[in-house]
Each structure stands twice: as structure tokens, then as C-alpha cells.
Amino acid sequence: MKHHEMAHLYAEDILSEAIPSCIYMKKAAQRYLDDLTRASTEWPYEYNTELANRVCRFVELLPHIKGELARQKKNLQLEPWQAFTLCNIFGWVHKSTGLRRFSEVYQELGRKNGKSTLLSGAGLYLLAADQEEGAEVYCCASDREQAKLVWNDSRRMVDKCSGLKETLGVETSAHSIHVFQTSSVMKALSREQGGNHDGLNTHAALIDELHAHKTRDLFDVIESSMGARTQPLLWSITTAGFNTSGICFEKRDFAIKVLDGAATADNLFTVIYTVDPDDLKDLNSLFTDPAIWQKANPNWGVSVRPEFIEKAAERARQDTKTRNNFLTKHLCVWTNTESAWIDMAALNRCADPSLCIDDFKGEVAYKGTDLASKADFASDMIIFPKIIDGLTHIYAFGRHYLPEDTVADSQNAAYRAWADDGKISVTDGNITDYQQILDDFMKDAEDFQLRECGYDPYNANQFTSELTQKGVIMVEVPQTVRYLSEPMKEIDALIRAGRFHYDGCPILTWMFSNVTCQEDRNENIYPRKSRNQKANKIDGVVALIIAMNRFLSSGVSENSLDRFLNSEPITIGL
């Protein structure tokens, strides 16, 4: 079977659901078939099967460079999805000029699907067999090491393939692959190298892991450097990522619009391997069904081992800290945080709207406070420990403060709605009125047995001084791993066990969803807000962690809690 026939059959198998595929791949397959029909009309493009087969034959003359097949000195053998990709990119041409139709490619698929091998082979074809004099081919990435992955694979292929050297004159050096007869060169290029990269005359750019690009600078420089070429190719290949405001998600969004028919771009070829939105609604199936996993992994059973994905899925099901990594890297699901801390489904099960703080009057309590800058929330959390059936349960309530100018800002519609519902305490002016927080603090001291009140020292000197003078035990809780890791782990465990209880406050729920989890080499964790989501606040959760720090620091255990609860409360001064 010729490669273009393999590619055609692949498209039909997707549409017949012989191959588990997401909606985007079904649309990509249908687009290909529709274009074949259009090619018989006055549409300016046609499908050249000889060119499609040519690039595939070239790639299959290249050697494996890793693993058992490399040891056996085997050449590459294209899988149907790879043939579909290459045949489309290189087979579609302008009827009048014979030049390539596609000048841009957006390709998204899971990790370990052989994307570097595919790019390496295509890169060598673009360098040595694309009939381009003075071709400049760049292997691009956000950092130098990533950029060198594809380039190094290409170099190793050349070094192991005598035909490339003897027939096409391809040579390697420390920093380039070149063809002297055509003055063509292939290099690694990264944003990390600095400079504005002026002087590039790019024939082809292979951008690996586009999701990792924090800015669009390198992409734009490469794109602008292609103006003098007759058939340039900008090929972006990536897993999913976290930055939904970056260049990668922008390109993905436009690619989906093209597949949907909402935008027209005959020069863009795109394939997106991911799961379907409905798959994300059933977490049990998402973490147990291989047919779902296969949608994001076209090299399933070849370079992607089912048993590996099964183990990764089971870990992600049990451990939310690994879940986002599994979703982005193996299922190509975009998320808004790097590493989720809390299982939001478990948190939602902890919500009890019938809870009322007034029902806890006279009970032992701990507080945590995170004061604010002008634009942030000031949050105050109070927790009540209780023993139920020999196990500790925590009941949490919060107050959240914002200045009225922040609430009134047109960009903060949610704040206004929460304020109208009484969920936010609004203070006058453009800065938070600490006096209101002080007054609420003193009322809590009168209503409950406040043991200790933890606070973030930032912006808190005068505030804590006044409370200390009134007899409230204020304890500084520095915002470091040493002080925050254990309370975070305890809160996570309580939520998983259903022993954390709160009134379902939408502000606290929202703040929980914004917390990412940073882990050090010693498995200590630290709360962070996604660097790409500056508008997302976590102040209430930080205050809760501080309150839990004070509870844990008291040395109270389930065996000693009864004794502790019977101790004397603090005395509030006049």
C-alpha cells in the first residue's frame, strides 16, 4: 500500500470510528476528504500523490536512533497517522505553480508519540530534498535544551545514514547540519539564546512544545523571516499546556475555528489529538477507559505503551497534584493551573449551605488572616475543630474584604454580584479599611474561644499590634514551605476524607480552584497562584492555611483534643 493510500484509509477509519478519535480529528479527516472533492472544481489547489509519497519514502530511509529498533539497525516505518500528516503537508500544492499549499502547521498530541522523530525526519527532507537553494531550517523551542532535541535527533540520523552523506551531500558539525552544494543549513534556535535573530531567511521552522513559549517573540520573528521564500513552512507541534493567554492557545483556538468552518485558512494544516469535552464529565471513565486515552495518543501501542498510561491515569485519579500533568501531557487537555492542589469535586462534597457560624458561639477556634494590597482581597478565616467518632473534623468560615472602588471596577462583575449577595464586606474608598477588620476580629474574640490567630506579616504590623494590645494572641506565620506545607497536606487530607466542612461560600470555592501546588525535592508543598492568571485570587485559602498552621502547632491530636478543649480561653483586654 502506498503512503497516500494509507493516509486516505486513515481518514476513513477515523470517520467510521474504527480508530477512537476526538471531534477535532474527525473534522480534520472530513476536511481532507472535502478538499479532495473541491480539487476537481475551480478551487486553486490539488493533491499531488507523488509528492505525498516522496516525503514519506524519504523519511522511511532514515534510521531509528533510539531503543531496540536502533540496535537492530532498522529504518523508520511510518504509522498511518504520520503518513496522513506528511501526505497532507507536502502533497497539497497550488495548481498553477506547483508550490506547497500549506505554509503553517499546528499539531497537538500527547507525550511519547514520536513527535521529535517525525519532526527530525521532516526537517532533513526540508533541508536536503525540498529543492530549495540556500534553505535555512531551524529547530526552535523556548529553551536551548528543548530546541536541541529535534536537531540532535536529526544529526544522529545523518551520522548513521551513509546515503544522506554520499547521495545528498549532508554533513554534520558541532552546531549545524549542512548541504554545501545548495548552501543549506539546519540549526537549533531558542528564545533563550537572546538577540532579535535579525538576518534570518527561514525556509522552514520546526517549533517544538509551543505551549512552553511564554511570549510570542520567537514565533513572530520566525514568521516574519519567511517573506522571501516561495514555499516556507512553519510547523508547530506541542502537547497541551496551561497558559491560555499565550501564543500556543491562540494558534490552537484559530485552528479549531478553521476545523469548525468558522474561519478560512487554506494555508493552515492542523491535527489536534485530544479527548472530547464529554469525556471530561465522567472522571471514572476518564481515568479508566483506554479508548478515551487513545484519542490523544495516535501512536497507541507503538511508542505509547498502554500499561504506562494506565499507571499514570491511576495515579492521577488518586493524587490531584499529578492530575493536571496527566491531563496536559497525556490527554492533551488544556488547564488553567500548573499543578492542582485540591480535588474540586471532593471540595464540593464538603460544602454545606446549612452551616452557620452563629451555631458555634462559645466554641474553641483558630483564625488566620491574609491582609491585602489595594487590588487584592483581605481575607479572614476561622476554623472550629471537633471530634466526631474519634476523628477530627474542621468547620471553616470566612470573611472577605474589598474596597468599594475595586468592586465598582467594570472588570470585576463577579465581585459586584458577590457584594450584592453579602459575600464580600465592602469598605469605603480605594483601599481596604482595616478598622472594619479589627472590629470584626474583636467580635469574634467575644463570641468564640480564640486560641491563636495567625497572620501573614506583610502589611500587618499596625494591625497585629492593636490586636495584641487588646489581648488577642497573634502569631506570625511566615509564607515559607516550613510553615505552610504541613497545614496544606492536612487540609487536603481532610477534604479527601470528607472531614472538612464549609458553608459553600462561592468566593472560597473560587479561590481554592485558583491554587496551584509547588513541590520541592523533599516533597514539601507551597501554595501558588498561576503566574498566567493574575486576576485569580487565593487570599482566603492562604488565610485558611495559616489558621490550620496554628491549630497544628498547638500540638492537639485526636487523643488530646478533649483535654485541650477544656482548657482556659484567652482573655480579651479592654
FENVENGI-V494608 format. One line per field, one symbol per residue. ss: DSSP state (~ for helix, > for strand, _ for the rest). psi: psi as a letter, one per 30 degrees, with the letter a starting at -180 (. if undefined). A space follows every 10 residues. Layout:
BEGIN
ss=???
psi=???
END
This chain:
BEGIN
ss=__~~~~~~~~ ~~~~~_____ __~~~~~~~~ ~~~~~~~~__ ____>>>_~~ ~~~~~~~~~~ __>___~~~~ ~___>____~ ~~~~~~~~~~ ~>>>_____> ___>>>>>__ ____~~~~~~ ~~~~~~~~__ _____>>>>> >__~~~~~~~ ~~~~~~~~~~ _~~~~~~~_> >>____>>>_ ___>>>>>>> ~~~_______ ___>>>>>_~ ~~____~~~~ ~~~~______ __>>>>>>__ ______~~~~ ~~~~~~~~~~ _______>>> >>____~~~~ ~_~~~~___~ ~~~~~____> ___>_~~~~~ ~~~~~~~~_~ ~~~~~~~~~~ _________> ___~~~~~~~ >_____~~~~ ___>>>>>>> _______>>> >>>>>>>>__ >>>>>>>>>> >>>~~~~~__ __~~~~~~~~ ____>>>___ ___~~~~~~~ ~~~~~~~_>> >>>>>_____ ~~~~~~~~~_ ___>>>____ ~~~~~~~~~~ ~~~~~~~__> >>___~~~~~ ~~~_>>>>>_ ____>>>>>_ ________~~ ~~~~~~~~~~ ~~~_______ ~~~~~_____ ____
psi=kleeeeeeee eeeeffgfkk lleeeeeeee eeeeeeeffg agkglljjfe eeeeeeeeef fllkgkaeee efhllkjkle eeeeeeeeef fklkeefglk ekfkkjkkll lgggeeeeee eeeeeeefgg hjkhkjkkjk lfleeeefee eeeeeeeeff jfeeeeefgk llaeglklje eghkkklkkl fffalghkfk ikekkjjkif ffjflgeeee eeefggffke ilkjjkklll afjggaeeee eeeeeeeeef gflkiffkkk kjjallefff fjeeeegfjf eeefefifhk fdfjkeeeee eeeeeeefjf ffeeeeeeef fhkklgkejk ekjeeeeeff kjffkkfffg kflklklkkj llaeflkkkk kkkjkkkjhg kkkkkkllkk kkleeeefkf fheeeeeeee ggfkjklkag lkjfeeeeee eeeeeeflij eljlkkfkgg eeeeeeeefg gkjkkkjkil eeffeeeeee eeeeeefggk klggkfeeee eeffkljkka fggklkklkk fgiffklgee eeeeeeeeee eeffgklffg eeeefglkll kkl.
END
